[in-house]
Amino acid sequence: MECRLGCGACCIAPSISSAIPGMPNGKPAGMRCIQLNDDNLCKLFGRPERPKVCHQFKPCAFVCGTTNAQALANLTELEKMT
C-alpha cells in the first residue's frame, strides 16, 4: 500500500518517544509533529534527520483504512491500546 499524501495521521495520533528535530523529547499522542507542514507532508521525509521510528512505519490497509479520517481514528485507537 502507498501512503496517502496529505494524510498526516501517523504524524499526529501516535506518541513518539525518540527525539525529532524541533521536538527533542519526542511528541505526545494527539499532537501534530512540528515537522508536519500545512499540507500534512513531512518536512524530513527522505532526510537522515527523520527519526528511525518514522522511517520504519509502513502504511497498511488495516491501519490506514480508506480515508484520512479513518487512519486518524485507527491510529488513535491503537495508541490508546498500547
Contacts in CASP RR format, 6 or more apart in sequence:
PFRMAT RR
TARGET T0000
AUTHOR 0000-0000-0000
METHOD contacts of the structure
MODEL  1
MECRLGCGACCIAPSISSAIPGMPNGKPAGMRCIQLNDDNLCKLFGRPER
PKVCHQFKPCAFVCGTTNAQALANLTELEKMT
1 59 0 8 1.000
1 60 0 8 1.000
1 61 0 8 1.000
1 64 0 8 1.000
2 59 0 8 1.000
3 59 0 8 1.000
3 64 0 8 1.000
4 59 0 8 1.000
4 64 0 8 1.000
4 68 0 8 1.000
4 71 0 8 1.000
5 41 0 8 1.000
6 39 0 8 1.000
6 40 0 8 1.000
6 41 0 8 1.000
6 68 0 8 1.000
7 40 0 8 1.000
7 64 0 8 1.000
7 68 0 8 1.000
7 71 0 8 1.000
8 36 0 8 1.000
8 40 0 8 1.000
8 41 0 8 1.000
8 68 0 8 1.000
8 71 0 8 1.000
8 72 0 8 1.000
9 64 0 8 1.000
9 68 0 8 1.000
9 71 0 8 1.000
9 72 0 8 1.000
9 74 0 8 1.000
9 75 0 8 1.000
10 54 0 8 1.000
10 57 0 8 1.000
10 59 0 8 1.000
10 71 0 8 1.000
10 75 0 8 1.000
11 32 0 8 1.000
11 33 0 8 1.000
11 35 0 8 1.000
11 36 0 8 1.000
11 40 0 8 1.000
11 42 0 8 1.000
11 54 0 8 1.000
12 30 0 8 1.000
12 31 0 8 1.000
12 32 0 8 1.000
12 33 0 8 1.000
12 36 0 8 1.000
12 72 0 8 1.000
12 75 0 8 1.000
13 29 0 8 1.000
13 30 0 8 1.000
13 72 0 8 1.000
13 75 0 8 1.000
13 76 0 8 1.000
13 78 0 8 1.000
13 79 0 8 1.000
14 29 0 8 1.000
14 30 0 8 1.000
14 75 0 8 1.000
14 78 0 8 1.000
14 79 0 8 1.000
15 26 0 8 1.000
15 27 0 8 1.000
15 28 0 8 1.000
15 29 0 8 1.000
15 30 0 8 1.000
15 79 0 8 1.000
16 23 0 8 1.000
16 26 0 8 1.000
16 27 0 8 1.000
16 33 0 8 1.000
16 51 0 8 1.000
16 53 0 8 1.000
16 54 0 8 1.000
17 26 0 8 1.000
17 53 0 8 1.000
18 26 0 8 1.000
18 51 0 8 1.000
18 52 0 8 1.000
18 53 0 8 1.000
19 25 0 8 1.000
19 26 0 8 1.000
19 51 0 8 1.000
20 26 0 8 1.000
20 27 0 8 1.000
20 33 0 8 1.000
20 34 0 8 1.000
20 35 0 8 1.000
20 44 0 8 1.000
20 51 0 8 1.000
20 54 0 8 1.000
21 34 0 8 1.000
21 35 0 8 1.000
21 44 0 8 1.000
21 49 0 8 1.000
22 34 0 8 1.000
22 35 0 8 1.000
23 33 0 8 1.000
23 34 0 8 1.000
23 35 0 8 1.000
27 33 0 8 1.000
27 34 0 8 1.000
29 76 0 8 1.000
29 79 0 8 1.000
30 76 0 8 1.000
30 79 0 8 1.000
33 42 0 8 1.000
35 42 0 8 1.000
35 43 0 8 1.000
35 44 0 8 1.000
35 50 0 8 1.000
36 42 0 8 1.000
36 43 0 8 1.000
37 43 0 8 1.000
40 68 0 8 1.000
42 50 0 8 1.000
42 54 0 8 1.000
44 50 0 8 1.000
44 54 0 8 1.000
62 74 0 8 1.000
63 71 0 8 1.000
63 74 0 8 1.000
63 75 0 8 1.000
63 78 0 8 1.000
64 70 0 8 1.000
64 71 0 8 1.000
64 74 0 8 1.000
65 71 0 8 1.000
65 74 0 8 1.000
END
